Amino acid sequence: MRVYVKTYNTESGLLVAACDEDVLGLRLVDESRGINFYVDPSFFKGEVLDVDKAVKVLRKASMANIVGNSIVGRAISEGLVREDTVLVVNGVKVAMFVTL
């Protein structure tokens, strides 16, 4: 699986946006929960990396927005995200983290 990874240098540290290649541009909607999340290419579309390289970038992040079953699953298995904090919308995993 390939992952789009885009980094942003902010006053609060490195922000990483990462999404599985196949979810870029999707709108994830669950009206019953009031969720309408757009995997916006202008925010997420950066360098295309394999999952291992994407995880290396995520390890450097102060904050991250992660979308897609592959990259979120790896973030969970690598201890970057707790599984009980992951949002699932239309079968697609969405996670965010902040390191303090």
Sequence and secondary structure as in RCSB ss.txt:
>XXXX:A:sequence
MRVYVKTYNTESGLLVAACDEDVLGLRLVDESRGINFYVDPSFFKGEVLDVDKAVKVLRKASMANIVGNSIVGRA
ISEGLVREDTVLVVNGVKVAMFVTL
>XXXX:A:secstr
 EEEEEEEEETTEEEEEEEEGGGTT EEEEGGGTEEEE  HHHH  EEEEHHHHHHHHHT SEEEEESHHHHHHH
HHTTSS GGG EEETTEEEEEEE  
